[in-house]
């Protein structure tokens, strides 16, 4: 039988890993994009996004808990970046 604590730990670890991959993907995508893409999408500059996303990845590595305030803020930032840059058809 599964213990409740171990199931919760497994879910927390899976959530942490998925959210880290999302943030790392956003950083990689940001690095690969040309600065003109950010102007076309009418969003923050490439440097601003790299700073925000880089800090969110660093915070995730330091505080591994997925539901911490910094990790949630970083996840929201990564999702906003992905929605604006990957979701736009500029």
JORA-V800403 format. One line per field, one symbol per residue. phi: phi as a letter, one per 20 degrees, with the letter a starting at -180 (. if undefined). psi: psi as a letter, one per 20 degrees, with the letter a starting at -180 (. if undefined). A space follows every 10 residues. Layout:
phi->???
psi->???
//
This chain:
phi->.eefffffff ffffffffff ffffffffff feefgfffff elcfffffff ffffffffff ffdfffdfff ffffffffff gfffeeeedh
psi->qqqgghghgg gggggggghg ggghgggggg hiqqhhhhgh ilarrggghh gghghhgghh hgniphjqgh hgghgggghg ghhgghiqj.
//
